[in-house]
Amino acid sequence: MDSQVTIVGGGPAGLHLSRKLKEKGIDSTVYESSPDLGRPVQCSGVFSNNFAELLEMPKKIILNQVKGAKLYSPSKKIVEISKGEKQADIVDRGEYDRHLAKGLDVREGEHVNSLDFDSEYIVGADGAHSTVARLAGFPPLEKHVIGVQVEIDNDSYDKDFVELHLGQSVAPGFFAWIIPTDKNLRVGLGTTEKPKEYLDRFIEERFGKIEQRECLAGFIPMRVRKPMWKGNIALVGDAAGQVKATTGGGIYMGMKSAEILADAIEAKDLNIYEKRFTKEIYPDLKKAVAINKVLSSMTDEELNKFWDTLGKESMVKLMQEYGDMDKPTLLLKGFLKNPGLITQVPFIRGLLK
Ligand SMILES: Cc1cc2nc3c(=O)[nH]c(=O)nc-3n(C[C@H](O)[C@H](O)[C@H](O)COP(=O)(O)OP(=O)(O)OC[C@H]3O[C@@H](n4cnc5c(N)ncnc54)[C@H](O)[C@@H]3O)c2cc1C
């Protein structure tokens, strides 16, 4: 008999699941293709304040802390959103994964090619290209963008802020980002096509000709894969498409989903997983999809006009009070509490339904 639970994939979702199972006295083995867990990194390492509820993070993993975001329209109008205090940590993602793996049964360098395990449950936590999903006959991921990122040096950048740049001319379907670490800038974007071409253009326009290092790229799922389980096999994290279509962030949602999956495994009823996921996590992912659909369908001209509204004091206050990068439903609730603002954003009524 193998472990009670076989987990394929040693990213944050799989490792957190293994941790939670261990707390419940359920043994699990994590199989990870990479011989060096946490590498290669495919992440910007932006961890919101909500991560504190998942597990304590050693200080050495945190490279920088940011107080807010500067949102750029296609014509480079800037709206600054900040509460004046830390909103997110910028972390060393490889170190974070290795921290998560401490004390667990992780088999590095073991790529899983079959589901031939003698376990009560098999979990696919093996990312967007999930082998488990394919072998078990789950439907393919419906939609994704490709994220690409490089590192550059720049001493004059304001390290208290991330920058997000929107526009069809910048990153069609998604956005471009600049994330300051302690030493350098992570500059990237997501698009449905030609991501590196768009990124090179973005970097040259923002910083001029500059040396790029550490190029990485990866799929960012934009829709939840349903069903998330069948028989004794479940998917979690990117494998299940548990990613916010607004930001491309999948770690928090994947780890929260892993906690629910651990409870369902303990209760020996995977139905609980999908039920609680649908109630507790899906509403935010669904609203994120709706917001992404609206923003990515707007022309640059429409976005530029929208920035005039976004920049109004009342709107900035609303975003500061209710904005939470993991929970778009909170912002929409903010609109419901400020009905006067609903009329200013024509598409908001559709999102409130
Ligand atoms: C450019 C970019 C930037 C991003 N930035 C952020 C960010 O700042 N914040 C954020 O929250 N999210 C970010 N994301 C998304 C985030 O990286 C993912 O949501 C997150 O890594 C998903 O975690 P996971 O554990 O589900 O899967 P993964 O982290 O993808 O882990 C899956 C693991 O499974 C292993 N594996 C795959 N197949 C097999 C197999 N057959 N056998 C054994 N092992 C296997 C892989 O090697 C991998 O280690 C970013 C994504 C990209 C592409």
The ligand as an SDF file (V2000), in Angstrom:
LIG
                    3D

 53 58  0  0  0  0  0  0  0  0999 V2000
    4.6810   34.7520  -14.7730 C   0  0  0  0  0  0  0  0  0  0  0  0
    3.8020   34.3250  -13.6480 C   0  0  0  0  0  0  0  0  0  0  0  0
    3.7390   35.0840  -12.4900 C   0  0  0  0  0  0  0  0  0  0  0  0
    2.9000   34.7080  -11.4370 C   0  0  0  0  0  0  0  0  0  0  0  0
    2.8710   35.4810  -10.3030 N   0  0  0  0  0  0  0  0  0  0  0  0
    2.0600   35.1420   -9.2690 C   0  0  0  0  0  0  0  0  0  0  0  0
    2.0190   35.9170   -8.0730 C   0  0  0  0  0  0  0  0  0  0  0  0
    2.7400   36.9060   -7.9490 O   0  0  0  0  0  0  0  0  0  0  0  0
    1.1790   35.5380   -7.0800 N   0  0  0  0  0  0  0  0  0  0  0  0
    0.3650   34.4380   -7.1930 C   0  0  0  0  0  0  0  0  0  0  0  0
   -0.4160   34.1380   -6.2740 O   0  0  0  0  0  0  0  0  0  0  0  0
    0.4010   33.6820   -8.3120 N   0  0  0  0  0  0  0  0  0  0  0  0
    1.2250   33.9980   -9.3350 C   0  0  0  0  0  0  0  0  0  0  0  0
    1.2760   33.2180  -10.4660 N   0  0  0  0  0  0  0  0  0  0  0  0
    0.4750   31.9920  -10.4820 C   0  0  0  0  0  0  0  0  0  0  0  0
    1.1060   30.9560   -9.5650 C   0  0  0  0  0  0  0  0  0  0  0  0
    2.4550   30.7600   -9.9310 O   0  0  0  0  0  0  0  0  0  0  0  0
    0.3190   29.6450   -9.6500 C   0  0  0  0  0  0  0  0  0  0  0  0
   -1.0520   29.9200   -9.4430 O   0  0  0  0  0  0  0  0  0  0  0  0
    0.8080   28.6790   -8.5750 C   0  0  0  0  0  0  0  0  0  0  0  0
    2.1560   28.3230   -8.7650 O   0  0  0  0  0  0  0  0  0  0  0  0
   -0.0510   27.4190   -8.6150 C   0  0  0  0  0  0  0  0  0  0  0  0
    0.3720   26.5350   -7.6160 O   0  0  0  0  0  0  0  0  0  0  0  0
    0.1060   24.9750   -7.7870 P   0  0  0  0  0  0  0  0  0  0  0  0
    0.6970   24.3480   -6.5880 O   0  0  0  0  0  0  0  0  0  0  0  0
   -1.2990   24.7450   -8.1070 O   0  0  0  0  0  0  0  0  0  0  0  0
    0.9080   24.5650   -9.0950 O   0  0  0  0  0  0  0  0  0  0  0  0
    2.4310   24.7570   -9.4730 P   0  0  0  0  0  0  0  0  0  0  0  0
    3.0780   25.8060   -8.6590 O   0  0  0  0  0  0  0  0  0  0  0  0
    2.4500   24.8680  -10.9550 O   0  0  0  0  0  0  0  0  0  0  0  0
    3.0920   23.3730   -9.0390 O   0  0  0  0  0  0  0  0  0  0  0  0
    2.8360   22.2010   -9.7390 C   0  0  0  0  0  0  0  0  0  0  0  0
    4.0160   21.3000   -9.5120 C   0  0  0  0  0  0  0  0  0  0  0  0
    3.7300   20.0240  -10.0990 O   0  0  0  0  0  0  0  0  0  0  0  0
    4.8950   19.5080  -10.6920 C   0  0  0  0  0  0  0  0  0  0  0  0
    4.4670   18.5420  -11.7010 N   0  0  0  0  0  0  0  0  0  0  0  0
    3.8180   18.7890  -12.8630 C   0  0  0  0  0  0  0  0  0  0  0  0
    3.5400   17.6390  -13.4880 N   0  0  0  0  0  0  0  0  0  0  0  0
    4.0200   16.6330  -12.7060 C   0  0  0  0  0  0  0  0  0  0  0  0
    4.0290   15.1980  -12.8110 C   0  0  0  0  0  0  0  0  0  0  0  0
    3.4570   14.5790  -13.8440 N   0  0  0  0  0  0  0  0  0  0  0  0
    4.6280   14.4790  -11.8370 N   0  0  0  0  0  0  0  0  0  0  0  0
    5.1890   15.1030  -10.7460 C   0  0  0  0  0  0  0  0  0  0  0  0
    5.1990   16.4490  -10.6040 N   0  0  0  0  0  0  0  0  0  0  0  0
    4.6080   17.1960  -11.5570 C   0  0  0  0  0  0  0  0  0  0  0  0
    5.5930   20.7390  -11.2560 C   0  0  0  0  0  0  0  0  0  0  0  0
    6.9760   20.5150  -11.3960 O   0  0  0  0  0  0  0  0  0  0  0  0
    5.2740   21.8010  -10.1930 C   0  0  0  0  0  0  0  0  0  0  0  0
    6.2950   21.8940   -9.2340 O   0  0  0  0  0  0  0  0  0  0  0  0
    2.1050   33.5510  -11.5390 C   0  0  0  0  0  0  0  0  0  0  0  0
    2.1630   32.7760  -12.6990 C   0  0  0  0  0  0  0  0  0  0  0  0
    3.0020   33.1460  -13.7470 C   0  0  0  0  0  0  0  0  0  0  0  0
    3.0510   32.2910  -14.9780 C   0  0  0  0  0  0  0  0  0  0  0  0
  1  2  1  0
  2  3  1  0
  2 52  2  0
  3  4  2  0
  4  5  1  0
  4 50  1  0
  5  6  2  0
  6  7  1  0
  6 13  1  0
  7  8  2  0
  7  9  1  0
  9 10  1  0
 10 11  2  0
 10 12  1  0
 12 13  2  0
 13 14  1  0
 14 15  1  0
 14 50  1  0
 15 16  1  0
 16 17  1  0
 16 18  1  0
 18 19  1  0
 18 20  1  0
 20 21  1  0
 20 22  1  0
 22 23  1  0
 23 24  1  0
 24 25  2  0
 24 26  1  0
 24 27  1  0
 27 28  1  0
 28 29  2  0
 28 30  1  0
 28 31  1  0
 31 32  1  0
 32 33  1  0
 33 34  1  0
 33 48  1  0
 34 35  1  0
 35 36  1  0
 35 46  1  0
 36 37  1  0
 36 45  1  0
 37 38  2  0
 38 39  1  0
 39 40  1  0
 39 45  2  0
 40 41  1  0
 40 42  2  0
 42 43  1  0
 43 44  2  0
 44 45  1  0
 46 47  1  0
 46 48  1  0
 48 49  1  0
 50 51  2  0
 51 52  1  0
 52 53  1  0
M  END
$$$$
